[in-house]
Amino acid sequence: MRPVVLSGPGREQQGKQLGLEACLDSCAGKFVRSNHRLMAAYMQLMPTLVQRRVADLEAGAAAAGVEPAEPGVSSGPEVPRSMEFAP
């Protein structure tokens, strides 16, 4: 089979379409690279933000006269004895 060769207005439209696709690919690539840089910056800052938040919570607990919880232990709401599971 012979390839179809467009001429005239069809060829011009095809050229515009290819240009638009190239532009879209370029923009998408820029967005992805920008997003990767943003996430890298976020990942660098996150430990500092978490430490600051923990320090603020501990300071608030100390001011309220509450002992801070042990690291890694959840200090959720107290469960009444009547609701505890007994085997």
Residue pairs with C-beta under 8 A, 6 or more apart in sequence:
6 14
57 68
58 68
61 67
61 68
62 68
69 75
